């Protein structure tokens, strides 16, 4: 019976192992770039913006149209009589038919419209380039957001393991204290104190498990994956992450202004904002064009005949110029100009706000990264110190020269030190990525599928 149960357990375990899916950071980013709905909508909207450029080019080309017409009528007269001077003259019945064939080709070309066509073409190109730059920045947003969510999963996973180790240690210590109490070497109060500490450790483990599951759900939901599926996340640091931890900040705070200048040259959202400002200026030109006259010419070629065989015999040619001078439009043009000018002013304000925000984000992230570097060094030493302190206090308590309270405090300090070190590690890595994100150099192309 035990053999059968062992086999069933092994089969179940193997099946569960095969069902579990592996999800690395690179794979998560690739999935995000392919499944993000906002990115998909932006790509679709980009195609619409491209068609806007074609439409703007079409303003320089003539509008050409062609048409044809055919008509037929038949008249039947029953006849009768007519009295002329007392003489009645009979009119015999008669029938007549007529057919008409017509065809025409016409074209119209705008020669001058207050430079609106040139401004429209420039605006559409700026809008297209701005949309492309926004798409690139959106990809960087997705990469950074995925990195943050993924690291949160790894942090909570490590912290979960810390809580498991802490509970395991407390259970072992509870067994030792209980046995020592039976031998009369420690008081019953120590047993109760260790039971409380073990219970608190179990509660902390449950909370850590919940945090881990929540972090996983947040990541899977962002990736548009099923949050109920079981995924395996690698908690081993990659070569790139190890290199990041081993590096020291090589950025001089005095040269942070140079970093800002470089960021303004490569940040696609800043470049997009500049193009949108130019596009708004084009909008002013388009609006002011309503004050100028419009000059256009037209051409038409017409054919007509009563018989199809003579369709090309009768032709009419027409060429004309048309000048339209606006005199009063009920202040509509003035309203359009004012609206366009306000839009341009707002775009200028948005550009200025974005520039200040970029400077602030880079400065703050740099300072946070510098603090995280120091925190990483301190917490690394704290883990070793706390581990040695716990060993010493455990040995003293075993020899009867120490108290259980000191042991529990040392154990709690060791758990806290491990927690702080793990958090400091991934916070330093995340801030390194965040600085690249704010500098506009976070790479997304290597995660895109061809």
Buried (B, 14 or more C-beta within 10 A) or exposed (E): EEEEEEEEEEEEEEEEEEEEEEBEBBBBBBBBBBBBEEBEEBEEEBEEBBEBBEEBBEBEEBEEEEEEEEEEEEEEEEEEEEEEEEEEEEEEEEEEEEEEBBBBBBBBBBEBBBBBBBBBBBBBBBBBBBBBBBBBBBBBBBBBBBBBBBBBBBBBBBBBBBBBBBBEBBBEBBEBBBEBBEEEEBEEEBBEBBBEBBEBBBEBBEEBBEBBBEBBEBBBEBBEBEEEEEBEBEEEBEEEBEEBBEEEBEBEEEEBEEBBEBBBEEBBBBBBBBBBBBBBBBBBBBBBBBEBEBBBBBBBBBBBBEEEEEBEEEEEEEEEEEEEEBEEEEEEBBEBBEEBBEBBEEBBEBBEEBBEEBBEBBBEBBEBBBEBBEBBEEBBEBBEEBBEBBEBBBEBBEEEEBBBEBBBBBBBBBBBBBBBBBBBBBBBBBBBBBBBBBBBEBEBEEBEEE
